[in-house]
Amino acid sequence: MPGLRYLPRRVFLSTATRVLAWLLCLLSVGGPGSVYADESPLSSARPFRVGERLTYDITFLNISAGTAVMEVGSGDATGDHPSGKFITTAVSSPKVTRFFPVDNRVESLTDLTTLLPEHMTFRRREGKKKEDIEYVFHRKDNTVSATRGGVTELIPIPADTQDLISCLYYVRSLLPLKQGASQALTVYHDKKIRQVEVRVEKIEMLDGPWGNLETAQVLVIMPFQGIFLNQGNIRVWFTTDERRIPLRMKAKVVIGSIVADLVNGIPEVTHSK
């Protein structure tokens, strides 16, 4: 694989899958920001539904690095509000698996009325690293029980805190897809409460396996700069129809870009009037 021999092994896929994980999480909203007055923050109509399954091809330097799948499943029938289970998996391609296998799975049980997470598990398998992470959100107390490496900590959090996966579905329901719109989000991940800004840069037509569709290009301003990320920022292209499907996610790195393109589960687009 030309060009890859000079990169540390972890850059090739671990960086790609972690960027994708942040992609799925940090394109979100909540808290202060410029919300348009005619937009209802939590409309009863959701752009996603149980049974939705979106498959993405992850490429790095135009080489297939792996596959990610995002699914919406049924949640817990108990509790005051209906819930759903958001499931995201990321696995390495056969070529990459030879030197750095990745097989990650994240599940987030989320209240479908408030779109706030209740319980998240992260089964992380990257190379020789094997780790299981669990977050239990206590909304009445504004705390989260975070278990990692067999150790559980109780951590205070803001009331609107999202997790690694629930935030994507939150933004699909809330962010006004209008040029110039911007919002902020609070995300708890990896023992830290992170503040992330999201901004709609422009509306444009985008070509890909889905054909040619109108999209909103959204800039996700990351709260840090990674070792391999030039700016720490990610761009996501959402369809502007009622489904608000993320078609493409892209992050520039020191060498090239990491891109996740939707290749399966492309819906029929119906634009709202």
C-alpha positions as CSV (number, residue, x, y, z in Angstrom):
1,M,0.0,0.0,0.0
2,P,2.0,3.0,-1.3
3,G,2.5,5.7,1.3
4,L,1.3,3.6,4.3
5,R,4.6,2.0,5.1
6,Y,5.9,5.3,6.4
7,L,3.0,5.8,8.8
8,P,2.7,4.3,12.3
9,R,0.3,1.3,12.2
10,R,-2.2,3.0,14.5
11,V,-2.7,5.9,12.1
12,F,-4.1,3.8,9.3
13,L,-7.3,2.5,11.0
14,S,-7.3,3.3,14.6
15,T,-7.2,7.0,13.7
16,A,-9.8,6.4,11.0
17,T,-12.3,4.6,13.3
18,R,-11.8,7.1,16.1
19,V,-12.3,10.0,13.8
20,L,-15.5,8.2,12.6
21,A,-16.6,7.7,16.2
22,W,-16.2,11.5,16.8
23,L,-17.9,12.1,13.5
24,L,-20.9,10.2,14.8
25,C,-20.9,12.0,18.0
26,L,-19.6,15.5,17.5
27,L,-21.9,16.8,14.8
28,S,-24.4,17.7,17.3
29,V,-26.2,20.5,19.0
30,G,-27.8,21.6,22.3
31,G,-27.2,24.4,24.7
32,P,-26.6,28.0,23.5
33,G,-26.4,28.9,19.8
34,S,-28.3,30.5,17.0
35,V,-31.5,28.4,16.7
36,Y,-34.1,29.8,14.3
37,A,-37.3,30.9,16.0
38,D,-39.5,28.9,13.7
39,E,-37.7,25.7,14.5
40,S,-39.1,23.4,17.2
41,P,-36.1,22.0,19.2
42,L,-37.7,18.6,19.7
43,S,-40.4,18.0,17.2
44,S,-42.5,14.9,17.6
45,A,-41.5,13.9,14.1
46,R,-38.1,12.2,14.0
47,P,-36.0,12.0,10.9
48,F,-35.0,8.4,11.8
49,R,-37.1,5.3,12.6
50,V,-36.6,1.9,14.1
51,G,-35.1,-0.4,11.5
52,E,-33.0,2.2,9.9
53,R,-29.6,0.8,8.9
54,L,-26.8,2.9,7.2
55,T,-23.6,1.4,6.0
56,Y,-20.4,3.5,5.4
57,D,-17.2,2.7,3.6
58,I,-14.2,4.2,5.4
59,T,-11.3,5.2,3.2
60,F,-7.9,6.6,3.9
61,L,-5.6,7.7,1.1
62,N,-8.2,6.2,-1.3
63,I,-7.7,2.8,0.3
64,S,-10.6,1.0,1.9
65,A,-9.8,0.9,5.7
66,G,-13.1,-0.5,7.0
67,T,-16.8,-0.4,7.3
68,A,-19.1,1.3,9.8
69,V,-22.8,0.5,10.3
70,M,-25.3,2.7,12.1
71,E,-28.6,1.1,13.2
72,V,-31.8,2.2,15.1
73,G,-33.3,-0.6,17.2
74,S,-36.1,-1.0,19.6
75,G,-35.4,0.2,23.2
76,D,-36.6,-0.7,26.6
77,A,-40.4,-0.8,27.2
78,T,-40.0,0.3,30.8
79,G,-39.9,3.9,32.0
80,D,-42.0,7.0,31.5
81,H,-40.9,7.6,27.9
82,P,-40.4,5.4,24.9
83,S,-36.7,4.6,24.2
84,G,-34.6,3.5,21.3
85,K,-31.3,1.8,20.9
86,F,-28.7,3.4,18.6
87,I,-26.1,0.9,17.6
88,T,-22.8,1.7,15.7
89,T,-20.2,-0.8,14.7
90,A,-16.9,-0.3,13.0
91,V,-14.7,-3.1,11.6
92,S,-11.4,-3.1,9.7
93,S,-11.1,-4.3,6.1
94,P,-9.3,-7.6,5.4
95,K,-6.1,-5.9,4.3
96,V,-6.0,-3.7,7.4
97,T,-7.0,-6.5,9.7
98,R,-3.7,-8.3,8.9
99,F,-1.7,-5.7,10.8
100,F,-4.3,-3.8,13.0
101,P,-7.7,-5.5,13.5
102,V,-10.6,-3.3,14.6
103,D,-14.0,-4.5,15.8
104,N,-15.8,-1.9,17.8
105,R,-19.4,-1.7,18.9
106,V,-21.2,1.1,20.6
107,E,-24.8,0.9,21.9
108,S,-26.8,3.8,23.3
109,L,-30.2,3.4,25.0
110,T,-31.8,6.8,24.5
111,D,-35.0,8.5,25.6
112,L,-36.9,9.2,22.4
113,T,-38.8,12.1,23.9
114,T,-35.9,14.1,25.2
115,L,-33.2,12.5,23.0
116,L,-31.0,12.2,26.0
117,P,-29.0,9.0,26.6
118,E,-29.8,6.7,29.5
119,H,-27.2,3.9,29.1
120,M,-24.2,3.5,26.8
121,T,-21.8,0.6,26.3
122,F,-18.6,0.6,24.2
123,R,-17.0,-2.7,23.3
124,R,-13.6,-1.6,22.0
125,R,-11.3,-4.0,20.1
126,E,-8.4,-2.2,18.4
127,G,-5.2,-4.2,17.7
128,K,-4.2,-5.8,21.0
129,K,-6.3,-3.4,23.0
130,K,-9.5,-4.8,24.4
131,E,-11.7,-2.6,26.6
132,D,-15.3,-2.5,27.7
133,I,-16.7,0.9,28.7
134,E,-20.1,1.6,30.3
135,Y,-22.0,4.8,31.1
136,V,-25.2,5.0,33.1
137,F,-26.8,8.4,33.1
138,H,-28.8,9.5,36.2
139,R,-30.9,12.4,34.9
140,K,-32.6,13.3,38.2
141,D,-29.2,13.8,39.8
142,N,-27.3,15.1,36.8
143,T,-24.6,12.5,37.2
144,V,-23.1,9.6,35.2
145,S,-21.7,6.4,36.5
146,A,-18.7,5.7,34.3
147,T,-17.1,2.2,34.4
148,R,-13.8,1.6,32.7
149,G,-11.2,-1.0,33.4
150,G,-13.4,-2.4,36.2
151,V,-13.4,0.9,38.0
152,T,-16.6,2.9,38.4
153,E,-16.7,6.7,39.0
154,L,-19.7,8.9,39.7
155,I,-19.3,12.2,37.8
156,P,-21.4,15.3,37.8
157,I,-22.6,16.4,34.3
158,P,-24.8,19.2,32.8
159,A,-28.4,18.3,32.3
160,D,-28.2,18.2,28.5
161,T,-25.2,16.0,28.2
162,Q,-25.1,13.6,25.3
163,D,-23.0,10.5,24.7
164,L,-20.8,9.2,21.8
165,I,-23.7,8.1,19.6
166,S,-27.0,9.7,20.8
167,C,-25.7,13.2,19.8
168,L,-25.8,12.3,16.1
169,Y,-29.6,11.5,16.3
170,Y,-30.1,14.6,18.4
171,V,-28.6,16.8,15.6
172,R,-30.6,15.1,13.0
173,S,-33.7,16.1,14.9
174,L,-32.7,19.6,15.9
175,L,-30.1,21.5,13.9
176,P,-31.6,24.0,11.4
177,L,-30.1,23.1,8.1
178,K,-29.8,26.7,7.0
179,Q,-26.6,28.4,6.0
180,G,-25.1,30.2,9.0
181,A,-26.9,28.3,11.7
182,S,-24.7,27.3,14.6
183,Q,-25.2,25.6,17.9
184,A,-23.2,24.0,20.8
185,L,-23.3,20.6,22.4
186,T,-22.1,19.1,25.6
187,V,-20.7,15.5,25.2
188,Y,-19.4,13.2,27.9
189,H,-16.7,10.8,26.6
190,D,-13.5,9.3,27.9
191,K,-13.7,10.9,31.4
192,K,-14.2,14.4,30.0
193,I,-17.1,16.8,29.4
194,R,-16.5,18.3,26.0
195,Q,-18.0,21.4,24.4
196,V,-18.4,21.2,20.7
197,E,-19.6,23.8,18.2
198,V,-21.5,22.9,15.0
199,R,-21.9,25.3,12.1
200,V,-23.8,25.0,8.8
201,E,-21.3,26.3,6.2
202,K,-23.4,26.1,3.0
203,I,-26.0,24.2,1.1
204,E,-24.7,22.3,-2.0
205,M,-25.3,19.4,-4.3
206,L,-23.3,16.3,-3.6
207,D,-22.4,13.4,-5.9
208,G,-21.8,9.9,-4.7
209,P,-23.3,6.4,-4.6
210,W,-26.5,8.1,-3.6
211,G,-26.7,10.0,-6.9
212,N,-26.8,13.8,-6.8
213,L,-28.6,15.2,-3.7
214,E,-28.9,18.6,-2.0
215,T,-27.0,18.6,1.2
216,A,-26.0,20.9,4.1
217,Q,-22.3,21.0,4.7
218,V,-21.8,21.1,8.4
219,L,-18.5,22.0,10.1
220,V,-17.9,20.3,13.5
221,I,-15.4,22.3,15.5
222,M,-13.5,19.9,17.7
223,P,-12.4,20.9,21.2
224,F,-8.8,19.8,20.6
225,Q,-6.2,19.1,17.9
226,G,-5.2,15.5,17.5
227,I,-1.8,14.2,16.7
228,F,-2.8,13.5,13.1
229,L,-5.6,16.0,12.6
230,N,-4.5,19.3,11.1
231,Q,-7.2,21.4,12.7
232,G,-9.2,18.9,14.7
233,N,-12.3,19.7,12.7
234,I,-14.7,17.4,10.7
235,R,-17.2,18.1,7.9
236,V,-20.4,16.2,7.5
237,W,-22.9,16.4,4.6
238,F,-26.6,15.9,5.6
239,T,-29.4,15.6,3.1
240,T,-31.8,18.6,3.4
241,D,-34.9,16.4,3.1
242,E,-37.0,15.2,6.1
243,R,-34.6,12.3,6.8
244,R,-31.5,14.4,7.2
245,I,-29.2,11.5,6.3
246,P,-25.5,12.0,6.9
247,L,-24.1,11.0,3.4
248,R,-20.5,11.8,3.9
249,M,-18.1,12.5,6.8
250,K,-14.6,13.8,6.2
251,A,-11.6,14.8,8.3
252,K,-8.3,16.1,7.0
253,V,-5.3,14.6,8.5
254,V,-1.6,15.4,8.1
255,I,-1.4,13.1,5.1
256,G,-4.6,13.1,3.0
257,S,-8.2,12.7,4.4
258,I,-10.3,10.1,6.1
259,V,-13.7,9.8,4.4
260,A,-16.8,7.8,5.4
261,D,-19.3,7.5,2.5
262,L,-22.8,6.0,2.7
263,V,-22.9,3.0,0.5
264,N,-26.0,1.1,1.7
265,G,-29.3,2.1,3.2
266,I,-29.7,5.1,1.0
267,P,-33.3,6.3,1.3
268,E,-35.6,7.7,-1.2
269,V,-35.3,11.5,-0.7
270,T,-38.5,13.5,-0.2
271,H,-38.0,17.2,0.3
272,S,-40.2,19.1,2.7
273,K,-42.2,21.9,1.3
